[in-house]
Amino acid sequence: MTRPSHRIADRMSQLDASGIRKVFDLAARLKDPINLSIGQPDFDVPASARERAVQAIREGMNKYTQTQGTAELRNAIAQACKAEFGWDDGRDYLITSGVSGALLLAMMTLVNPGDEVVFADPYFVMYSHLINLCGGKPVPVSTYDDFRPDVQRLADAITDRTRMLIINSPANPTGAVYSQADLRQIADLAAKRDLLVISDEIYNFFCYDEPFVSMASLYENTLLLRGFSKSYAMTGWRIGWCTGPKTVLDKMTMLQQYSFVCAPSMAQAGALAALDLDMTAEVEAYRRKRDMVQAALGPALGLVKPGGAFYAFPPAPGGDANAFVTRAIEHNVLIIPGNVFSTRNTHFRISYATTDEKLAQGLEILVKLARS
């Protein structure tokens, strides 16, 4: 009997297995590893959000919501944005299946084959893959060695094929936080070229040394993406939101109707409760973890101090990230090589979203490996 032929679509050749997923799979096989690889908060979803989601399930909130999300959650987000930005313009909000879901909807909505999308290198791994999936051309712009945006480099990367810019502050994997001056220069550049800016602000709570500034406060033509996964530890709940130009939101909403349908209903109920919570204690705990990382890896590896998120991106000894990551894993410490996030492989990423005890153990091992 002849086996059927399973022809894989050409677009899938533009993707490869995430290096993060490979490490995640490896962690599942190791016995009690020191896992500094995964960007997942070590605190749990706040109790009031959990209880509200359970209550929603018991009350029968287990069906589809409106594609754009429940009116209650969208209204609450609108009020939060009014308080933060002063917006009172009746703008639309779309509740998405995580910020990752919002990124997919945005790329599918905005990127045509051959379009170029400019973003900082190092970058969140999903950017390049989604652009490739849409037939576009990723244009990473180096921010080495201090990970600050160089507006002239960005300007030099823009061509007649450039469709938009992506900004991620606080940044994954570097922890870099863009200042108001940084963002204003980028906004001026985007305005001159009439470019949309996607502002990925999933880590907006985790800003340690200076106030957080949103690109949306400086540039009207911004597609703002935020979520609940990092701020409230709701990574498995898949709940995010976005707002921006109405023409873009309308098409993203239509695409969500034909893809995700809607964000999980009970997660939307939990997110509504989460919006009322004060997460200052959790953020302060991560500030202290950041300080632990800097105290250990600053002197040992010349780490550029991360200002936000919960990542650090130190240079690998000898400039070979794969070799150093291999040695770390041999010593039961899971970290990720820089080429997962960059066109270079000279650095590695650690996530300090773990317990203080595990973090201290991992840092001690990494320092010993660096000095050996």
C-alpha positions in Angstrom: 0.0 0.0 0.0 1.4 3.4 -1.0 1.6 5.9 1.9 0.0 9.2 1.4 2.2 12.2 0.6 2.1 14.9 3.2 3.3 18.1 1.5 4.3 20.7 4.0 3.6 24.3 2.9 6.7 26.2 1.8 6.2 28.9 4.4 7.1 26.4 7.1 10.6 26.3 5.8 11.0 29.8 7.1 10.7 28.5 10.7 12.9 26.3 12.9 12.4 24.9 16.3 12.8 27.6 19.0 16.1 27.3 20.9 14.0 28.2 24.0 11.7 25.3 23.4 14.7 23.0 23.0 16.0 24.1 26.4 12.5 23.8 27.9 12.3 20.2 26.7 15.8 19.5 28.1 14.7 20.9 31.5 11.9 18.4 31.6 14.4 15.6 31.3 16.9 16.8 33.9 16.6 16.1 37.6 16.2 19.3 39.5 18.1 21.6 37.1 18.9 25.2 37.9 16.7 26.7 35.2 17.7 30.2 34.3 16.3 29.8 30.8 12.6 30.4 30.8 10.9 33.8 31.1 8.2 32.8 33.4 7.6 34.5 36.8 8.2 32.3 39.8 5.3 33.8 41.8 1.8 32.5 41.2 -1.2 34.2 39.7 -2.6 36.5 42.4 -5.4 34.8 44.5 -8.1 37.3 43.5 -7.6 36.7 39.8 -7.5 32.9 40.3 -10.7 33.1 42.3 -12.5 35.3 39.8 -11.6 32.9 37.0 -12.9 29.9 39.0 -16.0 31.8 39.8 -16.5 32.6 36.1 -16.2 28.9 35.3 -18.7 27.9 37.9 -21.1 30.6 36.7 -21.0 29.1 33.2 -18.6 31.6 31.5 -17.2 28.8 29.4 -18.4 29.8 26.0 -17.1 32.2 23.3 -16.9 35.9 24.1 -17.1 38.6 21.5 -14.2 38.3 19.1 -12.7 41.6 20.5 -13.2 40.5 24.1 -15.7 41.1 26.8 -17.0 44.6 27.1 -16.1 44.7 30.8 -12.5 43.9 30.2 -12.2 46.3 27.3 -13.8 49.1 29.3 -11.5 48.5 32.2 -8.4 48.7 30.0 -9.8 51.8 28.4 -10.1 53.4 31.8 -6.5 52.4 32.7 -5.3 53.9 29.4 -7.2 57.1 30.1 -5.5 57.4 33.5 -2.1 56.7 32.0 -2.3 58.5 28.7 -5.2 60.9 29.0 -7.0 59.1 26.2 -10.7 59.7 26.0 -11.2 59.3 22.2 -13.4 56.2 22.0 -10.6 54.1 20.6 -10.9 50.4 20.1 -9.3 47.7 22.2 -8.8 44.1 21.1 -8.3 41.3 23.7 -5.9 38.7 22.3 -4.6 35.2 23.1 -1.5 36.7 24.7 0.9 39.3 23.2 2.2 36.5 21.0 -1.2 36.2 19.5 -1.4 39.9 19.0 2.0 39.8 17.2 0.8 37.1 14.9 -2.4 39.0 14.1 -0.4 42.2 13.5 2.1 40.6 11.2 -0.5 38.8 9.2 -2.5 42.1 8.9 0.4 44.4 8.0 3.2 42.5 6.3 3.1 41.8 2.6 5.7 39.6 0.8 8.8 41.6 0.3 8.0 44.2 3.0 10.8 45.0 5.4 10.4 45.3 9.2 13.1 47.0 11.2 13.8 46.1 14.9 16.7 46.1 17.3 19.2 43.3 17.5 19.1 41.4 20.0 15.4 40.8 19.7 12.5 38.6 20.9 12.8 35.5 18.9 9.3 35.6 17.5 9.8 38.8 15.5 12.0 37.4 12.8 10.1 34.2 12.5 6.7 35.8 12.1 8.0 38.3 9.6 9.5 35.4 7.6 6.3 33.5 7.8 4.4 36.4 6.2 7.0 36.5 3.4 8.5 39.7 4.7 12.2 40.6 5.3 13.4 41.0 8.9 15.9 43.8 9.3 17.6 43.5 12.6 19.7 46.6 13.6 22.6 46.0 16.0 22.5 47.6 19.4 25.7 46.0 20.6 27.5 46.5 23.0 25.3 48.7 25.3 21.9 47.7 23.8 20.8 51.3 23.5 19.0 52.2 20.3 21.1 54.1 17.7 18.7 56.2 15.8 21.2 56.7 12.9 21.6 53.0 12.5 17.8 52.6 12.4 17.5 55.4 9.9 20.2 53.8 7.7 18.2 50.5 7.8 15.0 52.1 6.5 14.3 51.7 2.8 11.4 52.3 0.5 10.3 48.7 1.3 10.2 49.3 5.1 6.7 48.7 6.4 7.1 49.4 10.2 9.4 49.5 13.2 9.1 47.2 16.3 10.1 48.5 19.7 10.5 46.3 22.7 11.1 48.2 26.0 11.8 46.8 28.6 13.5 44.4 26.2 13.8 40.6 25.9 16.6 39.3 26.0 18.7 42.3 27.1 16.6 44.0 29.8 17.3 47.3 28.1 14.9 50.1 28.9 14.5 53.0 26.4 14.4 56.5 27.8 11.9 59.1 26.8 14.7 60.8 24.8 15.4 57.4 23.0 11.8 56.9 22.2 11.2 60.5 21.0 14.1 60.2 18.5 12.6 57.0 17.2 9.1 58.6 17.0 10.5 61.5 15.1 12.2 59.1 12.7 9.0 57.1 12.2 7.0 60.2 11.6 9.3 61.5 8.9 8.9 58.2 7.0 5.2 57.7 7.9 5.9 54.4 9.6 3.8 52.5 12.0 5.5 51.5 15.3 4.6 48.3 17.0 5.4 48.8 20.7 5.7 45.5 22.5 5.3 46.4 26.2 4.8 43.0 27.8 7.3 43.9 30.5 6.1 47.4 31.3 5.7 46.7 35.0 9.4 45.6 35.3 11.3 48.8 35.1 13.8 49.3 37.9 16.0 52.4 37.6 13.9 55.0 35.7 10.2 55.5 35.1 8.6 53.5 32.3 7.8 55.5 29.1 5.5 54.1 26.4 6.0 54.9 22.8 2.2 55.3 22.6 2.5 58.4 24.8 4.8 60.0 22.2 3.7 58.8 18.8 0.1 58.5 17.6 0.8 55.9 14.9 1.6 53.2 17.4 0.2 49.8 17.8 0.5 49.2 21.5 0.7 45.6 22.8 0.5 44.6 26.4 -0.5 41.6 28.4 -1.0 39.8 31.7 1.5 36.9 31.3 4.5 38.6 32.9 3.0 41.3 35.1 0.5 38.9 36.8 2.2 35.5 36.1 -0.7 34.5 33.9 1.6 32.9 31.2 -0.6 29.8 30.7 -3.8 31.8 30.6 -3.0 33.4 27.2 -4.4 36.8 27.6 -3.1 40.1 26.1 -4.5 43.3 24.6 -3.7 45.9 22.0 -4.9 49.2 20.7 -3.8 51.5 17.9 -5.0 52.8 14.6 -8.7 51.9 14.0 -8.0 50.5 10.5 -5.4 48.1 11.8 -7.5 47.1 14.9 -10.5 46.3 12.6 -8.5 44.0 10.4 -6.8 42.3 13.3 -10.2 41.7 14.9 -11.5 40.2 11.7 -8.4 37.9 11.5 -8.9 36.9 15.1 -12.4 35.8 14.3 -11.0 33.4 11.7 -8.1 32.2 13.8 -8.2 32.3 17.6 -11.9 33.2 17.6 -11.5 35.0 21.0 -9.2 35.0 24.0 -10.2 32.4 26.7 -13.4 33.5 28.4 -12.5 32.6 32.0 -9.0 34.1 31.6 -10.6 37.4 30.6 -12.6 37.3 33.9 -9.4 36.7 35.8 -7.6 39.5 34.0 -10.4 41.9 34.9 -9.7 41.2 38.6 -6.0 41.5 38.0 -6.2 45.0 36.8 -7.2 46.2 40.3 -4.1 44.7 41.9 -0.9 46.3 43.2 2.1 44.3 42.0 4.7 46.6 43.6 6.0 43.9 45.9 6.6 41.4 43.1 8.4 44.1 41.0 10.6 45.0 44.0 11.5 41.3 44.4 12.6 41.2 40.8 14.6 44.4 41.3 16.5 42.6 44.0 17.1 39.6 41.8 18.4 41.9 39.1 20.8 43.4 41.6 22.0 39.9 42.5 22.7 39.2 38.8 24.5 42.4 38.3 26.7 42.0 41.4 27.8 38.5 40.2 28.0 38.8 36.5 29.0 42.5 36.2 32.5 41.9 37.6 32.9 38.4 36.2 31.6 38.9 32.7 31.2 42.6 32.1 27.5 42.4 32.0 25.7 45.6 30.9 23.3 46.4 33.7 19.7 45.5 32.6 17.2 48.1 33.5 14.1 46.1 33.2 12.2 42.9 32.4 13.8 39.8 34.1 16.7 39.0 31.8 20.4 39.6 31.5 22.4 39.2 28.3 26.1 38.9 29.3 29.0 38.2 26.9 30.1 34.6 26.8 33.7 34.0 27.9 35.8 33.6 24.7 33.0 35.0 22.6 31.4 31.5 22.0 28.0 31.3 23.5 27.3 27.7 22.4 30.5 26.5 24.1 29.7 28.3 27.3 26.1 27.2 27.3 27.2 23.6 26.8 29.5 23.8 29.8 26.7 25.4 31.9 24.3 22.6 31.1 26.9 20.1 32.0 26.9 21.7 35.4 23.0 21.5 35.6 22.4 25.2 34.8 20.1 26.0 31.9 20.8 29.2 29.9 20.2 30.1 26.3 22.8 31.0 23.6 22.6 34.4 22.1 22.0 33.2 18.5 18.4 32.4 19.5 17.9 36.2 19.8 20.5 37.7 17.5 22.5 37.5 14.3 25.5 37.2 16.7 26.3 34.4 19.1 28.7 36.2 21.4 26.3 36.5 24.4 23.9 34.3 26.3 20.6 35.0 28.1 19.7 34.2 31.6 16.3 34.6 33.1 16.3 35.5 36.8 12.6 34.7 37.1 13.3 32.0 39.7 13.7 31.7 43.4 16.5 33.6 45.1 18.1 30.3 46.3 18.2 28.8 42.7 19.4 32.1 41.3 22.2 32.3 43.8 23.2 28.7 43.0 23.2 29.3 39.3 25.1 32.5 39.5 27.8 30.9 41.6 28.3 28.2 39.0 28.3 30.6 36.1 30.9 32.8 37.8 33.1 29.7 38.5 32.8 28.6 34.8 33.6 32.1 33.6 36.8 32.3 35.8 37.9 28.8 34.8 
